[in-house]
Amino acid sequence: MSEENKKKELLEVKNLNVRYKSGQATVYAVNGISLELEKGQTLGLVGETGAGKTTIAKSILRILPDYAIETLEGEIYYEGKDILKLSDKELQNLRGHEISMIFQDPMTALNPVKTVSSQIAEGYRKHHGCPRAEANRKAVEMLEMVGIPGERADEYPHQFSGGMKQRVVIAMAMACSPKLLIADEPTTALDVTIQAQVLDLIKNVKEEIGTAMLLITHDLGVVAEVCDKVCVIYAGRIVESGSKEDIFDKPSHPYTRGLFAALPDLDKDVERLTPIEGLLPDPTVREDGCAFRSRCPHACHACREFDNELRELAPGHYTRCWRGLQDRED
């Protein structure tokens, strides 16, 4: 990694490959993922359930279950340090302090027998080595920052609604003012009104602290709201990446176009939406060519022979489809 890139990029993932053990089979979960995130930016990872998004996030924090991992290869640079080469002690100092994660389900992320304030204070106290009273004050401050009255600090998770539990999880993740926040579908289990509130909250707290964010979602509306750059993930690979404007205004890969076609549009008078037919390919089977071809309405013999490499359509805009390149040339 060059000295110039070390200064520019907060996070750089290079050729990440993750394979799980499943009985006698090997699950190819992440296949050659490379991405970059600058300080203060928000990068969205978009794709269907099972595409490998959460595996990418857990690889960055190195919290994948050891018993299930067959292979974890590649390079993950955080401020120039390769996370995959750090010791356990170095990782403990990194997690929660410089890199935090908002997990998908607050019901399982919170300890049901501890008060919410004690769970927020625990991480803060560990990383700052401060007295218990100071950590408790910080916990109350964080709860108030996310819109929960301080007098509720000594209550337990079961006393909070789903939306408020998510706010508690956000407070836990942001307590140490991390430089990088990983948000794994933070609004999936919430109704639309609460989703909007939580998104505004994440944006405001992120801007106040100056945190970069890696946002995992399957909701393109959320991406439009908060992201600067987007990577579209399919079958463990990035099939299209670029700025938010590139992806929304000039989608190139048939999968990206399919995601947009499946969204309702109030400006169009259509009786039915256009779904993407079929399912994700079997992750235990490796095949040559484009992984999307069995679901692609434009598939032909060339897709089977495609080298499956990302190509640059325009500065910063990449696609993994030969047809997208041809469309630009035409």
Rosetta silent file (secondary structure, phi, psi, omega in degrees, C-alpha in Angstrom):
SEQUENCE: MSEENKKKELLEVKNLNVRYKSGQATVYAVNGISLELEKGQTLGLVGETGAGKTTIAKSILRILPDYAIETLEGEIYYEGKDILKLSDKELQNLRGHEISMIFQDPMTALNPVKTVSSQIAEGYRKHHGCPRAEANRKAVEMLEMVGIPGERADEYPHQFSGGMKQRVVIAMAMACSPKLLIADEPTTALDVTIQAQVLDLIKNVKEEIGTAMLLITHDLGVVAEVCDKVCVIYAGRIVESGSKEDIFDKPSHPYTRGLFAALPDLDKDVERLTPIEGLLPDPTVREDGCAFRSRCPHACHACREFDNELRELAPGHYTRCWRGLQDRED
SCORE:     score description
SCORE:     0.000 S_00000001
   1 L     0.000  126.982 -175.977    0.000    0.000    0.000 S_00000001
   2 L   -70.607  157.162  178.121    1.544    3.351   -1.054 S_00000001
   3 H   -62.315  -34.547  179.937    2.251    6.157    1.415 S_00000001
   4 H   -63.416  -44.583  179.905   -0.135    8.387   -0.556 S_00000001
   5 H   -67.346  -35.069  178.817   -3.012    5.909   -0.170 S_00000001
   6 H   -58.561  -38.150 -178.207   -2.275    5.456    3.534 S_00000001
   7 H   -77.220  -32.008 -173.111   -2.901    9.162    4.048 S_00000001
   8 H   -84.192  -45.479 -172.557   -5.960    9.329    1.800 S_00000001
   9 E   -94.454  134.657  171.593   -7.933    6.191    2.653 S_00000001
  10 E   -79.413  -42.817 -179.063   -9.341    5.381    6.059 S_00000001
  11 E  -132.657  134.778  174.589  -10.268    1.855    4.945 S_00000001
  12 E  -139.006  119.831  176.826   -9.043   -0.168    1.981 S_00000001
  13 E  -106.219  129.156 -175.602  -10.110   -3.756    1.323 S_00000001
  14 E  -126.672  116.843  173.091   -8.094   -5.582   -1.329 S_00000001
  15 E    50.574   52.777 -179.277   -9.080   -8.896   -2.931 S_00000001
  16 E   -78.753  128.059  176.854  -10.989  -10.220    0.102 S_00000001
  17 E  -127.492  128.804  178.313  -12.019  -13.881   -0.123 S_00000001
  18 E  -130.106  128.644  177.071  -14.051  -15.667    2.561 S_00000001
  19 E  -127.502  135.375  178.013  -15.081  -19.316    2.425 S_00000001
  20 E  -102.323  155.038  170.933  -17.188  -21.151    5.005 S_00000001
  21 E   -93.395  131.227  177.024  -17.241  -24.844    5.863 S_00000001
  22 E  -137.466   90.295 -174.034  -20.669  -26.458    5.546 S_00000001
  23 L    63.659 -124.003  177.786  -20.466  -30.172    6.149 S_00000001
  24 L   -90.251   -4.819 -175.564  -18.462  -31.563    3.235 S_00000001
  25 E   -98.398  159.957  174.233  -19.136  -28.489    1.089 S_00000001
  26 E  -112.439  127.258  178.836  -17.344  -25.142    0.789 S_00000001
  27 E   -98.128  117.829  179.840  -19.443  -21.973    0.713 S_00000001
  28 E   -88.553   87.805 -171.020  -17.841  -19.223   -1.396 S_00000001
  29 E   -80.315  -43.091 -179.105  -19.297  -16.267    0.510 S_00000001
  30 E  -130.995  130.032 -170.532  -17.031  -13.397   -0.602 S_00000001
  31 E  -129.743   91.563  173.837  -15.061  -13.558   -3.845 S_00000001
  32 E    70.697   40.995 -179.903  -12.369  -10.992   -4.553 S_00000001
  33 E   -78.455  131.420  172.673  -13.973   -7.918   -2.978 S_00000001
  34 E  -133.256  132.731  178.636  -11.989   -4.659   -3.157 S_00000001
  35 E  -155.993  162.644 -179.644  -13.259   -1.297   -1.924 S_00000001
  36 E  -134.810  146.993  178.484  -12.069    2.006   -0.468 S_00000001
  37 E  -140.101  123.311  179.736  -13.548    4.434    2.035 S_00000001
  38 E   -89.993  163.204  179.749  -12.200    7.901    2.776 S_00000001
  39 L   -58.872  131.855  177.477  -12.502    9.771    6.056 S_00000001
  40 L    82.456   -9.684 -179.201  -15.992   11.209    6.566 S_00000001
  41 L   -81.822  161.239  171.248  -17.486    9.343    3.575 S_00000001
  42 E  -121.889  122.795  179.286  -20.440    6.975    3.580 S_00000001
  43 E  -112.165  126.772  179.402  -20.211    3.867    1.392 S_00000001
  44 E   -99.483  131.547  171.296  -23.312    1.751    0.815 S_00000001
  45 E  -103.381  116.847 -172.817  -23.182   -2.008    0.196 S_00000001
  46 E  -117.920  140.558  176.212  -26.399   -2.981   -1.602 S_00000001
  47 L   165.427  171.917 -179.452  -27.727   -6.394   -2.533 S_00000001
  48 L   -69.421  162.834  171.761  -30.082   -9.242   -1.743 S_00000001
  49 L   -59.276  131.085 -178.777  -29.963  -11.288    1.446 S_00000001
  50 L    94.832    2.931 -177.813  -27.178  -13.842    1.082 S_00000001
  51 L   -78.434  -16.640  179.382  -25.030  -11.706   -1.223 S_00000001
  52 L   110.585    7.775 -175.113  -22.158  -11.549    1.313 S_00000001
  53 H   -63.936  -48.545 -178.229  -22.586   -8.020    2.711 S_00000001
  54 H   -67.764  -33.955  176.819  -22.523   -8.919    6.408 S_00000001
  55 H   -61.529  -39.379  176.519  -19.586  -11.280    5.879 S_00000001
  56 H   -60.712  -46.731 -178.117  -17.609   -8.342    4.446 S_00000001
  57 H   -62.780  -45.460 -178.995  -18.468   -6.228    7.506 S_00000001
  58 H   -69.312  -26.690  175.319  -17.574   -8.946   10.012 S_00000001
  59 H   -66.367  -38.430 -179.668  -14.309   -9.587    8.163 S_00000001
  60 H   -62.715  -38.401  177.987  -13.324   -5.949    8.700 S_00000001
  61 H   -89.150   -6.526 -176.391  -13.814   -6.361   12.458 S_00000001
  62 L    54.431   52.136  177.157  -12.506   -9.946   12.379 S_00000001
  63 L  -118.554   22.196  173.842  -15.507  -11.285   14.248 S_00000001
  64 L   -70.859  144.424 -179.022  -16.313  -14.165   11.897 S_00000001
  65 L   -67.382  121.881 -176.539  -16.763  -17.484   13.763 S_00000001
  66 H   -59.249  -36.022 -175.448  -13.466  -19.390   13.633 S_00000001
  67 H   -67.116  -22.004 -175.454  -15.193  -22.788   13.638 S_00000001
  68 H  -100.264  -10.390 -173.404  -17.043  -21.986   10.399 S_00000001
  69 E   -90.509  125.874  173.494  -14.237  -20.335    8.426 S_00000001
  70 E   -93.925  -40.944 -178.284  -12.274  -22.368    5.925 S_00000001
  71 E  -143.937  134.101  170.533  -10.480  -19.448    4.257 S_00000001
  72 E  -135.457  103.339 -173.142  -10.041  -15.757    5.025 S_00000001
  73 E  -127.510  156.092  177.550   -7.651  -14.191    2.511 S_00000001
  74 E   123.195 -163.184  179.458   -6.822  -10.731    1.263 S_00000001
  75 E  -135.056  135.583  176.384   -5.823   -7.427    2.836 S_00000001
  76 E  -128.617  100.915 -177.675   -7.901   -5.062    4.975 S_00000001
  77 E   -94.403  126.306  171.874   -6.054   -1.833    5.655 S_00000001
  78 E  -119.516  114.643 -174.936   -7.309    0.544    8.334 S_00000001
  79 L    49.169   41.813  175.230   -5.205    3.712    8.466 S_00000001
  80 L    86.386   -6.771  179.924   -2.397    1.767    6.802 S_00000001
  81 E  -101.631  133.710  179.272   -2.499   -1.227    9.193 S_00000001
  82 E   -80.295  110.058 -176.554   -3.552   -4.643    7.892 S_00000001
  83 H   -60.280  -32.962 -177.751   -6.341   -5.763   10.233 S_00000001
  84 H   -69.822  -10.182  179.629   -5.854   -9.401    9.249 S_00000001
  85 H  -109.628    2.239 -179.124   -2.327   -9.273   10.728 S_00000001
  86 L   -76.503  152.040  175.931   -3.178   -7.578   14.054 S_00000001
  87 L   -77.002  167.677  179.128   -2.863   -9.425   17.362 S_00000001
  88 H   -60.284  -39.895  179.970   -5.887  -10.139   19.558 S_00000001
  89 H   -65.671  -41.412  178.065   -4.909   -7.321   21.927 S_00000001
  90 H   -63.675  -37.933  178.620   -4.568   -4.835   19.063 S_00000001
  91 H   -66.271  -40.376  179.005   -7.997   -5.903   17.777 S_00000001
  92 H   -61.810  -37.571  178.588   -9.578   -5.411   21.215 S_00000001
  93 H   -71.661  -26.377 -178.542   -8.220   -1.861   21.310 S_00000001
  94 H   -80.903  -45.542 -175.848   -9.554   -1.227   17.795 S_00000001
  95 E   -67.364  130.887  178.593  -13.071   -2.649   18.169 S_00000001
  96 L    82.388  -24.579 -179.211  -15.567   -0.257   19.693 S_00000001
  97 L   -96.296  -56.587  179.232  -12.954    2.486   19.985 S_00000001
  98 L  -102.960  -30.278  176.172  -11.898    3.261   16.402 S_00000001
  99 E  -126.192  122.451  178.749  -14.243    0.913   14.519 S_00000001
 100 E  -122.466  161.183 -178.633  -17.777    0.269   15.804 S_00000001
 101 E  -134.640  133.203  169.823  -20.687   -1.716   14.434 S_00000001
 102 E   -95.043  112.684 -176.067  -24.451   -1.301   14.644 S_00000001
 103 L   -79.859  158.584 -171.410  -25.751   -4.852   14.402 S_00000001
 104 L   -63.462  -38.178 -174.793  -28.830   -5.758   12.422 S_00000001
 105 L  -117.333  104.975 -179.624  -30.982   -6.985   15.312 S_00000001
 106 H   -63.771  -22.421  179.504  -30.952   -4.880   18.511 S_00000001
 107 H   -62.195  -37.163 -179.274  -32.853   -7.671   20.289 S_00000001
 108 H   -95.480  -13.912 -179.609  -29.761   -9.901   20.148 S_00000001
 109 H   -82.502  -19.646 -177.924  -27.175   -7.097   20.390 S_00000001
 110 L  -103.924  141.921  176.765  -28.329   -6.023   23.877 S_00000001
 111 L   -80.877  119.689 -174.210  -27.880   -8.020   27.096 S_00000001
 112 L   -69.339  -15.731 -176.231  -31.366   -8.478   28.603 S_00000001
 113 L  -105.130    9.184  176.152  -30.116   -8.610   32.227 S_00000001
 114 L  -121.030  146.353  177.913  -28.085   -5.388   32.196 S_00000001
 115 L   -66.052  156.339 -177.888  -29.370   -1.811   32.167 S_00000001
 116 H   -65.210  -35.691 -178.724  -28.903    0.083   28.918 S_00000001
 117 H   -67.510  -37.887 -179.637  -26.605    2.646   30.555 S_00000001
 118 H   -66.503  -31.149  179.598  -24.289   -0.039   31.956 S_00000001
 119 H   -73.599  -33.850  175.835  -23.944   -1.569   28.483 S_00000001
 120 H   -73.147  -42.369 -176.586  -22.993    1.768   26.947 S_00000001
 121 H   -67.419  -30.169 -175.152  -20.652    2.639   29.828 S_00000001
 122 H   -58.101  -50.534 -179.494  -18.840   -0.710   29.715 S_00000001
 123 H   -67.290  -40.132  179.895  -17.117   -0.122   26.395 S_00000001
 124 H   -62.006  -43.864 -178.494  -16.367    3.530   27.136 S_00000001
 125 H   -66.101  -39.571 -179.441  -14.754    2.654   30.458 S_00000001
 126 H   -61.652  -44.422 -174.704  -12.676   -0.148   28.921 S_00000001
 127 H   -82.317  -23.288 -177.574  -11.206    2.050   26.196 S_00000001
 128 H  -106.473  -11.397  179.054  -10.728    5.220   28.284 S_00000001
 129 L    59.546   34.799 -175.272   -9.768    3.695   31.623 S_00000001
 130 L   -97.927  165.823  176.995  -11.972    6.182   33.453 S_00000001
 131 L   -62.971  156.941 -178.802  -13.872    5.869   36.772 S_00000001
 132 H   -57.892  -40.513 -177.641  -17.281    4.197   36.715 S_00000001
 133 H   -62.228  -40.584  179.478  -19.077    7.471   37.526 S_00000001
 134 H   -65.941  -41.316  178.600  -17.529    9.209   34.502 S_00000001
 135 H   -64.192  -39.215  178.613  -18.491    6.313   32.217 S_00000001
 136 H   -65.321  -39.245  177.536  -22.051    6.396   33.540 S_00000001
 137 H   -63.425  -40.255  178.396  -22.285   10.139   32.848 S_00000001
 138 H   -63.644  -38.922  179.342  -21.068    9.510   29.298 S_00000001
 139 H   -61.922  -43.779  178.538  -23.723    6.798   28.872 S_00000001
 140 H   -64.035  -40.444  178.648  -26.473    9.197   29.922 S_00000001
 141 H   -61.236  -42.142 -179.514  -25.060   11.840   27.562 S_00000001
 142 H   -68.607  -38.442  177.645  -25.109    9.377   24.654 S_00000001
 143 H   -61.481  -42.356  179.227  -28.679    8.303   25.423 S_00000001
 144 H   -67.731  -32.600  178.245  -29.780   11.931   25.351 S_00000001
 145 H   -63.744  -34.142 -179.551  -27.879   12.453   22.085 S_00000001
 146 L   -94.651   12.281  172.013  -29.965    9.709   20.455 S_00000001
 147 L    89.022   19.338  177.062  -33.222   11.098   21.858 S_00000001
 148 L  -108.757  125.092 -178.482  -33.748    8.939   24.957 S_00000001
 149 L   -56.968  140.757 -177.702  -34.365   10.820   28.234 S_00000001
 150 H   -60.816  -27.438 -179.105  -31.545   10.423   30.749 S_00000001
 151 H   -68.939  -10.591  178.017  -33.943    9.271   33.463 S_00000001
 152 H   -94.058    7.835 -174.631  -34.459    6.022   31.516 S_00000001
 153 L   -61.964  -31.086 -176.794  -30.772    5.113   31.744 S_00000001
 154 L   -94.116   14.782  176.368  -31.296    2.499   34.458 S_00000001
 155 L   -89.153  166.923 -176.463  -34.023    0.636   32.589 S_00000001
 156 L  -103.329  159.739 -176.178  -33.580   -2.714   30.844 S_00000001
 157 H   -53.439  -34.789 -176.609  -33.859   -3.509   27.111 S_00000001
 158 H   -68.432  -12.241  179.876  -37.274   -5.176   27.481 S_00000001
 159 H   -89.045    1.433 -177.947  -38.684   -1.831   28.657 S_00000001
 160 L  -113.771  150.720  174.449  -37.908   -0.183   25.313 S_00000001
 161 L   -73.953  171.923  179.708  -39.667   -0.384   21.930 S_00000001
 162 H   -59.260  -43.328  179.823  -37.870   -1.714   18.848 S_00000001
 163 H   -64.907  -37.334  179.866  -37.023    1.766   17.628 S_00000001
 164 H   -73.620  -33.879  173.980  -35.650    2.803   21.022 S_00000001
 165 H   -61.176  -41.099  178.675  -33.560   -0.363   21.267 S_00000001
 166 H   -63.204  -36.617  176.648  -32.025    0.571   17.927 S_00000001
 167 H   -64.115  -39.176  177.572  -31.249    4.018   19.337 S_00000001
 168 H   -62.398  -43.115  179.300  -29.522    2.375   22.319 S_00000001
 169 H   -62.798  -38.623  176.699  -27.412    0.256   19.963 S_00000001
 170 H   -64.539  -42.403  178.232  -26.444    3.416   18.045 S_00000001
 171 H   -60.907  -41.167  177.333  -25.484    5.110   21.331 S_00000001
 172 H   -61.239  -44.382 -176.466  -23.293    2.096   22.210 S_00000001
 173 H   -68.103  -32.107 -174.134  -21.588    2.194   18.822 S_00000001
 174 H   -97.182   -2.236 -172.657  -20.927    5.953   18.920 S_00000001
 175 L   -58.656  -36.563 -177.281  -19.916    6.301   22.597 S_00000001
 176 L   -95.489   13.852 -179.348  -16.165    6.253   21.871 S_00000001
 177 L    51.030   61.640 -176.470  -16.448    8.546   18.813 S_00000001
 178 L   -66.773  154.563  175.962  -15.189    5.931   16.321 S_00000001
 179 L   -80.783  -24.633 -179.193  -13.517    6.934   13.083 S_00000001
 180 E  -133.485  126.793  176.721  -15.394    4.185   11.210 S_00000001
 181 E  -114.008  126.998  174.491  -18.976    3.042   11.813 S_00000001
 182 E  -104.811  117.485 -178.125  -20.297   -0.163   10.226 S_00000001
 183 E  -112.280  110.134 -176.546  -24.117   -0.150   10.122 S_00000001
 184 E   -95.230   96.761  179.836  -25.618   -3.537    9.207 S_00000001
 185 L    44.607   61.053 -172.774  -29.169   -2.868    7.964 S_00000001
 186 L   -69.894  -10.409 -177.395  -29.910   -0.576   10.938 S_00000001
 187 L  -118.738    7.095 -173.095  -33.512    0.132    9.876 S_00000001
 188 L   -58.757  -42.870 -173.277  -34.673   -3.277    8.599 S_00000001
 189 L   -90.444   10.055 -173.725  -36.890   -4.195   11.569 S_00000001
 190 L  -108.896  152.551  175.905  -38.418   -0.729   11.972 S_00000001
 191 L   -74.196  168.231 -169.392  -41.561    0.817   10.551 S_00000001
 192 H   -59.616  -42.339 -178.813  -41.231    3.590    7.965 S_00000001
 193 H   -62.697  -46.301 -179.733  -41.681    6.497   10.388 S_00000001
 194 H   -69.357  -33.645  175.649  -39.078    5.168   12.823 S_00000001
 195 H   -55.228  -48.497 -178.706  -36.758    4.328    9.914 S_00000001
 196 H   -61.640  -40.841  179.554  -36.671    7.985    8.903 S_00000001
 197 H   -64.781  -44.185 -178.717  -35.967    9.064   12.480 S_00000001
 198 H   -66.208  -39.948  177.404  -33.134    6.555   12.905 S_00000001
 199 H   -62.447  -44.716  177.176  -31.556    7.549    9.561 S_00000001
 200 H   -61.213  -39.688  179.736  -31.654   11.220   10.512 S_00000001
 201 H   -62.750  -47.715  179.671  -30.165   10.319   13.865 S_00000001
 202 H   -60.868  -44.178  179.111  -27.284    8.352   12.321 S_00000001
 203 H   -60.280  -45.796 -177.332  -26.576   11.175    9.871 S_00000001
 204 H   -65.957  -45.182 -179.972  -26.588   13.835   12.587 S_00000001
 205 H   -65.818  -40.743  178.646  -24.401   11.879   15.007 S_00000001
 206 H   -59.890  -45.315 -179.377  -22.029   10.914   12.171 S_00000001
 207 H   -68.592  -36.816 -179.559  -21.650   14.549   11.094 S_00000001
 208 H   -65.455  -38.675 -176.875  -21.212   15.754   14.672 S_00000001
 209 H   -92.734  -20.556 -178.813  -18.416   13.274   15.354 S_00000001
 210 L    80.466   34.153 -175.253  -16.953   13.219   11.808 S_00000001
 211 L   -88.042  141.123  168.978  -17.254    9.454   11.402 S_00000001
 212 E   -82.777  153.857 -176.466  -16.962    7.537    8.130 S_00000001
 213 E  -137.496  137.510  169.956  -19.657    4.896    7.610 S_00000001
 214 E  -108.152  109.874 -174.767  -20.018    1.585    5.807 S_00000001
 215 E  -103.977  122.070  178.174  -23.771    1.078    5.407 S_00000001
 216 E  -101.653  126.160 -177.505  -25.147   -2.372    4.596 S_00000001
 217 E  -160.466  162.665  168.438  -28.671   -2.393    3.197 S_00000001
 218 L  -114.152    9.045 -175.091  -30.997   -3.774    0.539 S_00000001
 219 L  -104.297  107.937 -178.484  -33.020   -0.545    0.528 S_00000001
 220 H   -67.419  -24.638  175.516  -32.078    1.828   -2.293 S_00000001
 221 H   -64.758  -39.235  176.425  -34.122    4.581   -0.644 S_00000001
 222 H   -64.824  -41.465  178.511  -31.806    4.444    2.363 S_00000001
 223 H   -59.584  -45.460  179.980  -28.798    4.592    0.029 S_00000001
 224 H   -61.718  -30.471 -176.252  -30.174    7.702   -1.681 S_00000001
 225 H   -75.971  -38.684 -167.223  -30.654    9.324    1.704 S_00000001
 226 H  -125.769  -14.066 -168.985  -27.233    8.848    3.287 S_00000001
 227 L   -93.956  150.972  172.001  -24.545    7.451    0.933 S_00000001
 228 L   -98.550  -41.893  179.542  -21.770    9.130   -1.071 S_00000001
 229 E  -126.403  157.921 -176.549  -20.570    5.982   -2.873 S_00000001
 230 E  -136.700  138.075  168.841  -22.276    2.664   -3.638 S_00000001
 231 E  -120.755  122.399  177.810  -21.118   -0.912   -4.251 S_00000001
 232 E   -92.350  121.323 -173.986  -23.753   -3.312   -5.601 S_00000001
 233 E  -105.461  133.890  175.176  -23.016   -6.841   -4.339 S_00000001
 234 E  -143.404  126.084  177.841  -24.156  -10.044   -6.039 S_00000001
 235 L    51.939   42.645  175.557  -23.042  -13.593   -5.187 S_00000001
 236 L    78.538    9.213  179.227  -20.106  -12.349   -3.141 S_00000001
 237 E  -127.946  153.102  169.432  -18.790   -9.969   -5.806 S_00000001
 238 E   -80.420  118.541 -179.932  -19.092   -6.264   -6.547 S_00000001
 239 E   -98.615  -18.673  174.673  -20.982   -6.127   -9.856 S_00000001
 240 E  -158.635  140.729  177.925  -21.156   -2.322  -10.056 S_00000001
 241 E  -147.776  153.904  179.492  -19.626    0.521   -8.069 S_00000001
 242 E   166.514 -169.728  175.573  -19.411    4.271   -8.277 S_00000001
 243 E   -69.803  164.004  177.071  -20.728    7.487   -6.826 S_00000001
 244 H   -57.184  -38.531 -179.935  -24.359    7.643   -5.777 S_00000001
 245 H   -66.109  -39.359  177.657  -25.052    9.713   -8.889 S_00000001
 246 H   -59.102  -48.204 -173.837  -23.394    7.104  -11.137 S_00000001
 247 H   -71.742  -39.386 -176.626  -25.490    4.267   -9.740 S_00000001
 248 H   -82.337  -35.635 -176.188  -28.815    6.106   -9.607 S_00000001
 249 H   -92.115  -29.191 -176.029  -28.551    8.126  -12.831 S_00000001
 250 L  -136.127   55.337  179.158  -26.557    5.718  -15.038 S_00000001
 251 L   -62.282  136.554 -174.037  -26.991    2.148  -13.762 S_00000001
 252 L  -113.233  -46.311 -176.086  -25.120   -0.221  -16.062 S_00000001
 253 L   -71.054  139.019  179.814  -25.178   -3.791  -14.752 S_00000001
 254 H   -56.258  -30.785  178.232  -28.437   -5.699  -15.445 S_00000001
 255 H   -68.091  -44.149  177.567  -28.674   -6.601  -11.740 S_00000001
 256 H   -60.917  -44.831  178.789  -28.493   -2.937  -10.708 S_00000001
 257 H   -62.693  -37.099  178.176  -31.108   -2.058  -13.315 S_00000001
 258 H   -64.590  -38.175  177.266  -33.258   -4.915  -12.036 S_00000001
 259 H   -61.383  -42.910  179.720  -33.123   -3.551   -8.488 S_00000001
 260 H   -69.614  -35.645 -179.301  -34.381   -0.174   -9.704 S_00000001
 261 H   -67.083  -23.709 -179.023  -37.066   -1.773  -11.896 S_00000001
 262 L   -85.017   -1.518  179.800  -38.458   -3.548   -8.835 S_00000001
 263 L   -92.484  141.762  174.837  -39.046   -0.237   -7.035 S_00000001
 264 L   -69.754  141.843  179.687  -42.402    1.576   -7.224 S_00000001
 265 L  -128.826  116.383 -176.779  -42.289    4.896   -9.090 S_00000001
 266 L   -67.596  -17.385 -178.912  -45.094    7.392   -8.533 S_00000001
 267 L   -86.034   -7.220 -177.476  -44.278    9.067  -11.857 S_00000001
 268 L  -115.904  137.379 -179.873  -44.991    5.893  -13.853 S_00000001
 269 L   -98.292   90.903  179.854  -48.413    4.345  -14.452 S_00000001
 270 L  -126.379  145.904 -179.503  -47.750    0.589  -14.315 S_00000001
 271 L   -78.973  -35.648 -178.426  -49.991   -2.232  -13.121 S_00000001
 272 L  -135.764  147.712  172.828  -47.174   -4.453  -11.830 S_00000001
 273 L   -75.595  166.392 -179.373  -43.570   -3.980  -10.780 S_00000001
 274 L  -107.637  100.532 -179.266  -40.830   -5.910  -12.591 S_00000001
 275 L   -77.876  163.586  172.010  -39.179   -8.383  -10.215 S_00000001
 276 L   -87.178  115.040 -176.948  -35.829  -10.082  -10.773 S_00000001
 277 L   -69.227  152.079  174.299  -36.758  -13.651  -11.612 S_00000001
 278 L    84.905 -171.501 -176.428  -35.001  -16.592   -9.965 S_00000001
 279 L  -128.334  166.073  174.100  -32.713  -16.899   -6.962 S_00000001
 280 L   -57.470  146.930  179.601  -29.078  -16.285   -6.086 S_00000001
 281 L   -66.507  159.271  178.503  -26.807  -19.041   -7.447 S_00000001
 282 L   -61.024  117.519 -176.614  -25.705  -21.904   -5.205 S_00000001
 283 L   -71.540   -7.260  178.224  -22.754  -20.474   -3.213 S_00000001
 284 L   -90.674   -1.980 -177.241  -21.120  -23.914   -2.991 S_00000001
 285 L  -115.077  126.364  175.460  -20.668  -24.096   -6.778 S_00000001
 286 L   -99.734  126.771  178.050  -17.978  -22.156   -8.654 S_00000001
 287 L  -129.179  153.232  174.942  -18.669  -21.440  -12.330 S_00000001
 288 L   -77.323  162.491  176.282  -16.881  -19.440  -14.991 S_00000001
 289 L    83.216 -167.062 -175.984  -18.455  -16.379  -16.542 S_00000001
 290 L   -75.592  127.828 -178.539  -21.081  -14.004  -15.167 S_00000001
 291 L   -72.072  -17.417 -176.684  -22.808  -15.253  -11.989 S_00000001
 292 L   -91.652   -3.397 -168.487  -25.982  -13.297  -12.861 S_00000001
 293 L   -63.460  -28.655 -179.243  -26.502  -14.822  -16.296 S_00000001
 294 L   -70.623  -15.962 -179.905  -29.148  -17.369  -15.194 S_00000001
 295 L  -113.423   -3.313 -172.672  -31.399  -14.467  -14.085 S_00000001
 296 L   -86.249  129.279  179.603  -30.399  -11.880  -16.668 S_00000001
 297 L   -70.789  -12.208 -177.852  -32.926  -11.031  -19.426 S_00000001
 298 L  -108.805   10.332 -173.579  -30.039  -10.145  -21.771 S_00000001
 299 L   -63.204  144.079  175.853  -27.881  -13.258  -21.212 S_00000001
 300 L  -149.756 -174.731 -176.276  -26.176  -14.874  -24.212 S_00000001
 301 H   -60.335  -30.211 -178.607  -23.194  -17.143  -24.966 S_00000001
 302 H   -64.504  -27.022 -178.692  -20.762  -14.243  -24.382 S_00000001
 303 H   -68.800  -32.302  178.435  -21.821  -14.071  -20.719 S_00000001
 304 H   -71.019  -28.711 -177.582  -20.546  -17.614  -20.117 S_00000001
 305 H   -96.670   -2.831 -178.409  -17.182  -16.670  -21.616 S_00000001
 306 L   -62.844  139.910 -175.856  -16.910  -13.268  -19.904 S_00000001
 307 L   -76.064   -4.106  172.761  -13.745  -12.980  -17.764 S_00000001
 308 L    66.090   26.937  178.515  -15.833  -11.610  -14.865 S_00000001
 309 L   -99.848  151.014  175.003  -13.524   -8.649  -14.222 S_00000001
 310 L   -72.239  137.614  176.631  -14.613   -5.123  -13.271 S_00000001
 311 E  -122.371  145.360 -179.339  -14.240   -2.573  -16.074 S_00000001
 312 E   -87.169  119.431  178.031  -14.209    1.206  -15.727 S_00000001
 313 E   -83.012  -40.446 -179.883  -17.068    2.861  -17.635 S_00000001
 314 E  -152.383  166.301 -178.227  -16.202    6.395  -16.565 S_00000001
 315 L   -51.348  116.097  177.649  -13.879    7.802  -13.896 S_00000001
 316 L    83.968   -3.001 -178.303  -14.782    5.998  -10.671 S_00000001
 317 E  -113.495  117.331 -174.323  -17.709    4.035  -12.200 S_00000001
 318 E  -121.773  149.512  175.685  -17.109    0.290  -12.640 S_00000001
 319 E  -140.269  153.944  177.695  -19.217   -2.612  -13.898 S_00000001
 320 L  -111.620   54.390 -178.868  -18.791   -6.394  -14.150 S_00000001
 321 L  -151.088  125.914 -179.590  -20.725   -6.790  -17.421 S_00000001
 322 H   -67.988  -28.410 -178.228  -19.453   -6.727  -20.991 S_00000001
 323 H   -68.256  -34.676  177.615  -22.835   -5.470  -22.224 S_00000001
 324 H   -62.949  -37.974  176.636  -22.557   -2.331  -20.088 S_00000001
 325 H   -65.031  -41.969 -179.631  -19.255   -1.535  -21.795 S_00000001
 326 H   -64.601  -40.139  178.795  -20.820   -2.077  -25.216 S_00000001
 327 H   -59.758  -40.354  179.108  -23.749    0.219  -24.344 S_00000001
 328 H   -66.915  -38.633 -179.270  -21.321    3.017  -23.490 S_00000001
 329 H   -68.406  -35.409  179.702  -19.404    2.506  -26.725 S_00000001
 330 L   -71.849    0.000    0.000  -22.616    2.564  -28.768 S_00000001
